[in-house]
Amino acid sequence: MEKPVKITRKKSRVFGLAMIMVFVFIFCFSSFVSAEMIPVTLKTSKDDLNIRSQPDTYSSILTVIDKAGTTLYPVEKTSSNWYKVRFADNIYGYVYSSYVSDGGALTSSVSLFAGAALRTNASATASVQRLLSAGTELTITAQDDKWYAAKAFNNEQGYILKSSVQSFAVTYPTAKYPDVKVDDIQLLQVTATSVVARASASTSAASVATYSKGELLTIVSSGSSGGFTWYQIVTPGGGTGYVRSDSVKTYAATALKGKRICIDPGHGSKKLATDTQIDKGNIGVSGMAEKDVNLAIARYLQAYLNKAGANVIMTRTSDTGLMTLVDRATLANNSKADIFISVHANYSSSNPQKTGTITYYFAGNSGTPVSSSLLAKRKKLSTSIQNATAKDLGFTSLGTASDNFTVLVRTNMASALIEVGYLSNAGEEAKLKTQKYQLLAAQGMYKGILKYYE
């Protein structure tokens, strides 16, 4: 039987001191590897990696990272294992943790605020190891919401408050929305004074929609019945109906080839240099930001116009940094755009039941006169877009009106600003959140532009 080990008082004191030193070391430096700290850089582990606008797989794609091994810069980690990562222009997106790995330390010269200190642990009351000056080279190894774990000078380890760091010499990647895909659409034009779309391919079937001469219809399919060709078409709100071939003709969308068209997805940027946050525009009753609705519709419209051979200029393709209203108009003017369309969604704080689509143009004022010929073009563009978009959406048409919106006042071509619907109306907002209605809005605008060029 082994004898029990006898610990003398002297050995006990030495053992206790050693344990205290281990505890102090763990207390001071465990944050480098603690659960609260996250990597300061990440490496992507797959090609074509989606970065989402929110930490879930159902939110819109902010951008796509093409190549595995790309460096990303996280700022926090959510409880659901998503990293929030930073892009240029203070834009942030989310990447799932399974598709990235620790990218290692970040070594950089940093710009520091006065009084920046390297401390022994992540606490404002911890001992100061060294005061740091602007331009100090630090190796950042990990971070939490308030502190960086850092190495400075001769691998001297410590912690530095994030708020004491003004900037790193780091180039953040640029966020760019991926190109959207849309199916080719074939169009018909009404040749009769009016035509009734039927519930089935029969003149005795119930009426589901009525169209006037010159309107453009989207074809779903075609077939023969009763000795006539019948076209199945998309009706207001995305339903379907049937029209007979002797009241319509096929329509070739060739008028847009070579046209320079500027599309402006409203909001989604800082409007002033002093702004600290991106302008989200109106916020719907369920929390949907107008900037996201505008951009989704505008990107679909861009895709339809590109397919028709137009040269499309976008004022933004994602959330962006500083872009004033004047900047948007200036971009259109400098691009020598033939027409300019600003896409928006409305809001009524006084009447949550208000609904409908309205389109604005600028008719001129004493300070900024508009020629009669340009005014005629603006009215035609606004009316064409308004009629086609409201019809395709199945929303109430509120017509057109003149207003002094900056982007309309400052553009020197035919220009229009469309409010597709009301985010303050729960039903209309719910529709505009869906891809179906975003596509319908874009198709309506596309048809309106085609009508403008007839």
N, C-alpha and C positions, 0 to 999 in steps of 0.2 A: 504494500500500500504506500503510495507516494506521500511524502510529508507535505503539509500545507506550507505555502510560501509565506514567510514572515516579512512584512514590510516595516522597516524601521521608520521612526519619525523623520529622519533626515531624508531618506528616500521618498517618503510620502510628500514632503515639501517640494522636492524636485519634480516628482510626478505631477503634483498639483500645478506647479508653475508651468510645466510643459503643456498641460491641458489648457491653461488660461491662454498661453501664446497661440495654441492651435485655434481656440475659440475666437481670439481677436483677429487672427488671419482670415478665418472663415467669415467673420462678421464684416471685415473691411473689404474683402475681395470676392465674396461669393456671388455678388451681383453680376460679375462678369459671366457667370454661367447659370444664374438663377432663372426661374421660370418667367419672371417679370421682364427680363431683358430679351430683346430680339436682335437679330443680325443688323448690321448697319448697311450691308449690301446683300443682294440676292442674285443668284444666277438662274435663268430659266432652264428647264430641263427638257423642253419639247419645242418643236417647230410650230409655227402658227398658233401661238398661245393667246387665247382671248383674255383681255383685261376688261373687267366689267365696271359699270358705273356704280353698282352697289354690291355688297358682299353676299351675292346669291347668283345662282345660275340662270335666273329668270330675268334679270335686269339687262338693259341694253349693253351692247359691246362698245366700250369706249375706244379701244384700239386693239390691234392684233400685233403681237411681237413675232416677227418672221422667223428668226433663227434661235435655236437653242444656244445657251451660253451667253445670252444678252444680260448685261448688268442692270438691275433695277434697284431703286433706293426706297426701302420701306420706312414708314413713319410710325406705324402701330400695327398690332395684330388683334383681330376681333376674337371673341369667344368661340366663334364658329370656324376658326382656323383659316381665315382670310387675312392676307396682308394688304394694308392700304399703302400704295406706292405713289411716289411723286413723279410728275412729268414736268416738262418745261412750262413756263407761264403759270406756275402754281396750280396746275391741274392735277387731280388725284383720281386714281382708279383702284380696283381691287383684283388681286390674283390669289387663287387657291393655293394653300401651302404645299399640297402634294406635287405641284408642278414647278416648284422652285427649291433651291437649296441654299445653304449659307454661302454667300459669295466672298467671305473673308473680310479682312479689315479694310478700312478706308484711310489712306495716308494722304493728307492734304494740308496746304497752308490755309489757315483760317483767319478770318477777320473777327476780332473779339471786341466786346464792349469793355469799357473801363472797369477794372476790378475783377476781371475773370480769374478764377482760382481753380487750381487742381487740388482736390480734397482727398482725404484718406478713404472716405466712403460716400455713398450717395445720400448725403444729408447736409443741409445748409449750416448745421452746427458742427460738422466734422472739422477736424484740424486741417489747416491749409498747408499743403506740401510746397506749393510754389505759386506765385502770381505769374500770370502769363501775359504776354504782350501781343498786339495785333501782328499777324503774319507768322505766329508760332506754328511750327509744323507738328501736327498731332497725328497719331495713329488711333483711329476710333475703332474699337473692337465690338461694341454692343451698345444697346440703348434701351431706355424705357421711355415713358411719356414725359419725364422731366430731366433725365440725366444721360450723359454719354459716359461709357467706360472707355478710358483713353490711356495711351502711353505717350510720354513726352521725354525729350532729352535722352538720357541714357536708359531707355526702357523703364523710366519711372512711371509706375502705374498709379492711377487714381481716377477720380470722377470730376466731371465738369458740367455745370448746369447748362442745359440747352439754351436757356434764355440769355446766357452770356455770349453765345456764339451768333455773330451777325450773319456770316455766310461762309460757305466752303468754296474752294476752287474746283467745283464739280460741274460738269455739263450733263444736265438731266435730259433723258430722251424726250422726243416730241411725240405727243399723242395725236393720232390721226385716225378718224373713223374709217373702217374698211369700206370699200366700195359696196354699195347695195346692189342686189340683183332684182330685176323685175322681168316678168314675162313680156314677150312681144304682144302688143294689142292691135287687133284689126278693127277698123272703124267703118261705120256706115254713115251716110248723110241722108237726112229726110228730104225727099223730093216733092212729096205731096204737101198741100196746104197744112194738113195735120195728119197724124197717124196715131192709131191706138195700139199699144202693146197689149197682147192677149195672154191669158194664163196658160194657154196651150195653142198649138198650131191649128187654129180654127177661128173663122170669123164669128162664130157663135159663142166662143169662150169669153169669160169675164174680162173686163178691162182692168189692167194693173197699172198703166201709166199712159200719158198722152204727150206727144211731142209735136213741135211746130216745124215748119219748113226751115231747113238749114241746120238744124241741130245735129250734133254728132253722137252716135251710139256705139257702144262697145260690143263687138261680136263675141259670143261664147261658142256657138256652133251653128251649123245649118243643115237643112234636110228638106225633103219634098213631102207635100201633103196637099191633096185636092188639086193636083195639077200646077201648083205653085211652089217656088222655093220659099221656105220660111227660115228666118234667122232667129236664133235664140240670142237675146241681148241682156246686158246688165241693166237693171232698172234702179230707180232711186233707192239708196240705202243698201245696195248690194244684192237685191233680189234678182229674179230673172223673169223675162217675158218673151213674147214672140211677135215679130212683125213680118209682113209679107213683102216679097221682093219687088212688087210693082209700085211700092210707095217709098222705096229707098234705093240708094246706089252705094257701091263700095267707094271708099274714100282713101286716096293715097296721101300719106302725111309727108309730102315732099317740100312743103313751103318753108320748113325750118332749116334746111341745109345751109350751113355757113352763117346763120344768124348768130349774133353775139348777145347772149341773154344772161343778165346778172340776177342771181337769186340770193335773197338776203333772209336767212333764218333769224328772226328777231331775238334779241337778248342773248344770253350765253357769253357775255364778256363784261369787262369792267367798262363803264361808260365814262368815268373820269379818272384822271391819274391819281386822285386822292382816295379812290375807292379801295377798300380792303377785301371786298367780296365780289364774286361774279354776279351780275344781275340775272336773276332767275325768271324775271317777268312775273306774270300772274301765277298764283298757286291755287290749284283746283281744290274742290271740296274734299277730295280724298288725298290731297297732298301732292298731286302731280304738278311738276314745274312746267310752265309755258315754254321755256327755252328748249325742253326736250321734245315737246309736241312739234314745235316749229321746225326743229332740225330734222326730225324723222320725216315729216312731210316734204321738206325741201330736198332731202337726199333722194327720195323716191321721184320727185319731180325732175331732179337733175338726171336721174337714170333714164327716164322716158325721153327727155329732151336730147340726151346724148345718142340714144338709139335712133332718133329722127335726124341726126346729123348736125345738131346745133352745137355751137361753141359756148359752153356754160362756164360762167365765172361765179364762184361762190364767195360770199363775204366771209363765211366761216364754214368749216367742215367738222368742227368739234367745239367744245367749250374752249375759249381762248382768253388771252390776257386783255390788255387795254385795247379797246376798239370803240371809239366814240361814234355817235350817230353820224357826225360829219364824215368820219373815216369811211363809213359804209358807203355813203353817197359818193365820196371822192374816188373810192375804188371803182365804182361803176362808171364814173365819168372818165377816169384815166384809162379804163379798159375799152373805152369807146363802145360801150354796150348799146345795142339797139333798143332794148327794153329792160326795165328794172322791176322786179316783183319782190316785195317784202312780205314774209309769211308770219302771221301772228294768230293768237287765240285770245278771245275776249273775256271780260269778267264784269259782272254787275253786282255790286255790294248791296244795292237797294232792292233788287228783284231777282232772287235766286231761280225763279221760273223762266226768266228771259232766255230766249233761244234764237238761233239763226246765224246766218252768214251775211257779212257786209263788206264792201270793198270801197276804199277811199282813193281819191286822186287829188292833186293840187291844182286849183284853177287860177292861182296867181293872186297877188295883192299889190298894194301901192308900192311896197318895197321891192317886190320880186314879181314883175309882170310876166305873163305867159302869152305867147302869140296865139292867135286863133287856130292856126294849123296844129301847133303842139297840143293845145287844149283838146282839140278834136281827137287827136291820137290817144291822149290820156283817157278821155271818156270812153273811147271805143275799147281800149285795153281793159279798163276797169269793168265795163259792162260785160264784155266777153268772158272774162274770168269769173265774175260774180255769177252770171247765169249758169255757166257750165258746172261750177263747183257746187253751188247750192243744190242744183238738180241732181248731180251724182251722189252727193251726201244724203239727199233726202231731207235737208234742213230747210227751215223757213228762210226765204230770201228777203233780206232787209234792204236790198237794192244797193245803190252807190251814192256816195256823197263826197263833197269836197272838204278837205281839212288840211291844216298846216303842220302835218307831221314833218319833222326835220329831214328824214330820208327822202320825202317827196319834194319838199321845197328845194333841197340842195342838188337833186339829180336834174340833169339837163336833157333827158330823153323822155319818151313815154314811160310813165312809172305808175305803179299801183301798190297799195298796201291792203292785203286781205286779212280779215279776222274770220277764221274758218268756223268758229263756234264759241260757245260760252263755257269756260271751265267752272263757272259758278253754278251752272246747271248740272246736277248730279248725273242725269241721263246722258246729256251731251258730252260731259267729260268722260264718262265711262266708255262711250263710243270712240272718242278721239284717242283713248289710251290703246286701242286695238290696232293691229297692223291692217286689218280690213278697212277701217275708216281712214287711216292714214293714206293707204293706197287709193281709196276713192277720192280723197281730197286732191292728191297729186294728179290723178287721172283727169279730174275736173279742170284743174288749172292748165294741164297740158292741152286739153281740148279747147279751153278758152284762148290759149296762145295761138293755136292753129286757126281758130276763127278770126282772131285779130289780124292775122297775116293773109286772110283771103282777099 
